């Protein structure tokens, strides 16, 4: 190299390279771009209707208040009757929590079998389960409605729980199987030689190692179930509809005046659980996804 050669990255007086500053600027711009809709929703939800009409979407609220939030939570109108978003919110919780726990546990056992207790035709079974990941919601509506009718679970929260367990089982099985194939087979074989059976190995060896992938399944399943609209509107009765259906009814109800602040507050309320879940456990989601990426 010549004596006058310059370094590839020119350092500024502060000691930071120009390329790194450019990366930071691009990241900040991307963050602002994606956060702009959330900012608009938050600011609109605390404005009055007069302020919304007279101002612009990006303006800061002059007199912020929570009246729209109270109305969205306690007075979401559906047809000629007025009910709150709150009962539908609790419907979603009562539906999502058991469906997430049961589908994750079943997926864990399925993945354990397919990864560590292989049998003749196990790959065919795994392939058949994977087909379930690509079946559109619309395909299973009629068969599922028939099954729910036979079980007398139509228009009930229990019926919705069963629907989400069955539909989510293929995804949870895929996640757990791909994670469990990274566990050394020698560890399981040694436990078999010592006389440990199927459930003993699962309880003492497999389950304690499964926290990262359980977090992945919890976040994935909770997000899918909470945000679901089609199954909720088809299989949920008037007393079992989830919050997404109630939000749609609220936003599309015509009362003469469109209350944008109430609509925005209701949308944020409906999105809060999944948003909080990602904020609290997002790092575990990424860690769990990459944990079984080496082998499988």
C-alpha positions in Angstrom: 0.0 0.0 0.0 1.1 3.5 -0.8 2.0 5.9 2.0 -0.9 8.2 1.0 -3.6 5.5 1.0 -6.7 6.5 2.9 -8.8 4.2 5.1 -11.9 2.7 3.7 -14.2 4.4 6.3 -13.4 8.0 7.0 -13.6 8.9 10.6 -15.3 12.1 11.7 -13.8 14.3 14.5 -16.1 12.5 16.9 -14.5 9.1 16.0 -17.6 7.7 14.3 -17.4 6.6 10.7 -19.5 8.4 8.1 -20.9 5.0 7.0 -22.1 4.2 10.5 -23.9 7.6 10.7 -25.6 7.0 7.4 -26.8 3.6 8.7 -28.2 5.2 11.9 -29.9 7.9 9.8 -31.6 5.3 7.6 -32.7 3.2 10.6 -34.2 6.3 12.3 -36.1 7.2 9.1 -37.4 3.7 8.8 -38.5 3.7 12.4 -40.3 7.0 12.0 -42.0 5.7 8.9 -43.3 2.6 10.6 -44.2 4.5 13.8 -46.1 7.3 12.0 -49.4 5.3 11.9 -49.2 4.5 15.6 -48.5 8.2 16.3 -51.6 9.3 14.3 -53.8 6.7 16.1 -52.6 7.8 19.5 -53.0 11.5 18.9 -56.3 11.2 17.1 -57.7 9.0 20.0 -57.2 11.9 22.5 -58.5 14.7 20.3 -62.1 16.0 20.2 -64.0 15.7 16.9 -63.9 19.5 16.4 -60.1 19.4 16.7 -59.8 16.5 14.3 -61.9 18.3 11.7 -60.1 21.6 12.1 -56.5 20.3 12.3 -54.4 17.8 10.4 -53.4 14.2 11.2 -49.9 15.0 12.5 -50.8 17.9 14.7 -50.2 17.6 18.5 -53.5 17.5 20.6 -54.3 20.9 22.1 -56.6 19.6 24.8 -56.0 15.8 25.1 -58.7 13.8 26.9 -59.6 10.1 27.3 -63.4 10.4 26.5 -63.0 8.5 23.3 -61.1 5.7 25.1 -63.9 5.4 27.7 -66.5 5.3 25.0 -64.7 2.7 22.9 -64.3 0.5 26.0 -67.7 1.0 27.4 -70.0 2.0 24.6 -69.3 0.2 21.3 -72.6 0.2 19.4 -73.7 -2.8 17.4 -76.9 -2.4 15.4 -79.6 -0.7 17.5 -78.1 -1.8 20.9 -75.0 -0.4 22.5 -72.5 -2.6 24.3 -69.0 -2.2 25.4 -65.8 -3.5 23.8 -64.9 -4.9 27.2 -67.0 -8.1 27.1 -65.6 -9.0 23.6 -62.1 -8.2 24.9 -62.5 -10.8 27.7 -64.0 -13.2 25.2 -60.8 -13.0 23.2 -58.7 -13.6 26.3 -60.9 -16.6 27.4 -60.5 -18.0 23.9 -56.8 -17.2 23.3 -55.1 -18.3 26.5 -56.4 -22.0 26.6 -56.0 -22.4 22.9 -52.4 -21.2 23.0 -51.5 -23.4 26.0 -53.2 -26.6 24.6 -52.0 -26.2 21.0 -48.4 -25.6 22.2 -48.4 -28.6 24.5 -49.8 -30.9 21.8 -47.3 -29.4 19.3 -44.5 -30.1 21.8 -45.5 -33.7 22.1 -45.9 -34.1 18.4 -42.5 -32.5 17.7 -40.9 -34.7 20.3 -42.2 -37.9 18.7 -41.3 -36.8 15.1 -37.8 -35.7 16.1 -36.7 -38.3 18.7 -39.0 -41.3 18.4 -39.1 -41.8 14.7 -41.2 -44.6 13.4 -42.1 -46.1 10.0 -44.0 -43.4 8.1 -43.1 -40.6 10.4 -41.9 -38.5 7.5 -45.3 -39.0 5.8 -47.1 -37.9 9.0 -44.8 -34.9 9.3 -45.5 -33.9 5.6 -49.2 -34.3 6.1 -49.1 -32.1 9.1 -47.1 -29.5 7.2 -49.9 -29.4 4.5 -52.1 -28.0 7.3 -49.8 -24.9 7.5 -50.8 -23.9 3.9 -54.5 -24.6 4.0 -56.5 -21.3 3.8 -59.0 -20.6 6.5 -61.8 -20.7 4.0 -61.2 -24.3 3.1 -61.9 -25.6 6.7 -65.0 -23.5 7.4 -67.6 -25.9 6.2 -66.0 -29.1 7.7 -65.3 -27.3 11.0 -68.9 -26.1 11.1 -70.1 -29.6 10.7 -67.9 -30.9 13.4 -68.9 -28.2 15.8 -72.5 -28.9 15.1 -72.0 -32.6 15.9 -70.3 -31.7 19.2 -73.0 -29.1 20.1 -70.2 -26.4 20.3 -71.5 -24.0 17.6 -71.5 -20.3 18.5 -69.6 -20.9 21.7 -66.2 -19.9 23.1 -65.3 -23.5 23.6 -66.0 -24.2 19.9 -63.6 -21.3 19.0 -61.0 -22.7 21.3 -61.2 -26.1 19.5 -61.0 -24.5 16.1 -57.8 -22.6 17.0 -56.2 -25.6 18.6 -56.8 -27.8 15.5 -55.7 -25.1 13.0 -52.7 -24.1 15.0 -51.4 -27.6 15.8 -49.6 -27.9 12.4 -47.6 -24.7 13.1 -46.7 -25.6 16.7 -45.6 -29.1 15.6 -43.4 -27.7 12.9 -41.7 -25.3 15.4 -41.1 -27.9 18.0 -40.0 -30.6 15.6 -37.4 -28.3 14.1 -36.2 -27.3 17.6 -36.0 -30.9 19.0 -33.9 -32.2 16.1 -31.1 -30.1 17.4 -31.1 -32.0 20.7 -28.4 -34.7 20.6 -29.8 -38.1 20.0 -27.1 -39.6 22.3 -28.8 -37.8 25.2 -32.1 -39.4 24.5 -30.6 -42.8 23.8 -28.6 -42.8 27.1 -31.9 -42.1 28.9 -33.5 -45.0 27.2 -30.6 -47.3 28.1 -31.1 -46.2 31.8 -34.7 -47.4 31.5 -36.5 -44.0 31.0 -39.7 -44.2 29.1 -41.4 -41.8 26.7 -42.9 -39.4 29.2 -40.0 -39.6 31.6 -37.6 -38.5 28.9 -39.9 -35.7 27.9 -40.5 -34.5 31.5 -36.8 -34.7 32.6 -34.9 -33.9 29.5 -37.0 -32.4 26.6 -39.4 -30.1 28.5 -36.7 -28.3 30.6 -34.9 -27.4 27.3 -38.0 -26.2 25.6 -38.5 -22.7 27.1 -37.2 -20.8 24.0 -39.4 -22.6 21.6 -42.4 -22.5 23.9 -42.1 -18.7 23.9 -42.0 -18.7 20.1 -45.2 -20.8 20.0 -46.9 -18.7 22.7 -46.2 -15.4 20.8 -47.1 -16.9 17.4 -50.3 -18.6 18.4 -51.5 -15.7 20.6 -51.0 -13.2 17.8 -52.7 -15.4 15.2 -55.7 -16.2 17.5 -56.1 -12.7 18.9 -56.0 -11.1 15.4 -58.3 -13.7 13.8 -61.5 -12.3 12.3 -62.8 -15.0 10.0 -63.2 -17.8 12.5 -64.6 -15.4 15.1 -67.3 -14.0 12.8 -68.3 -17.4 11.4 -68.1 -19.6 14.6 -68.6 -17.1 17.3 -72.2 -16.4 18.5 -73.4 -13.1 19.8 -72.1 -13.9 23.3 -68.8 -15.4 22.1 -67.5 -13.0 19.5 -63.9 -11.9 19.9 -62.7 -8.3 20.1 -61.8 -8.1 16.3 -65.5 -8.7 15.4 -66.6 -6.1 17.9 -64.1 -3.6 16.5 -65.4 -4.2 13.0 -68.9 -3.6 14.1 -67.9 -0.4 15.9 -66.0 1.0 13.0 -68.7 0.1 10.4 -71.7 1.2 12.5 -73.3 4.3 10.9 -74.8 6.7 13.5 -74.7 9.9 11.3 -71.3 11.1 12.5 -68.0 9.1 12.1 -66.2 9.3 15.4 -62.6 8.9 14.3 -61.3 9.4 17.8 -63.4 6.5 19.2 -62.4 4.3 16.2 -58.7 4.9 16.8 -59.0 4.3 20.5 -60.9 1.0 19.9 -58.2 -0.1 17.4 -55.5 0.5 19.9 -57.4 -1.3 22.7 -57.8 -4.3 20.4 -54.1 -4.2 19.5 -52.7 -3.7 23.0 -52.3 -7.3 24.1 -50.2 -8.4 21.1 -48.2 -5.2 21.3 -47.4 -5.7 24.9 -46.6 -9.3 24.4 -44.0 -8.5 21.7 -42.5 -5.7 23.9 -42.1 -8.0 26.8 -41.1 -11.3 25.1 -39.9 -10.2 21.7 -36.3 -11.1 22.4 -37.3 -14.7 23.4 -39.2 -15.0 20.1 -36.0 -14.2 18.0 -33.9 -16.4 20.3 -36.3 -19.3 20.0 -36.5 -19.1 16.2 -32.7 -19.2 15.8 -32.1 -21.9 18.5 -33.0 -24.8 16.2 -31.6 -23.4 13.0 -28.4 -25.4 12.9 -29.8 -28.8 12.4 -33.0 -30.1 10.9 
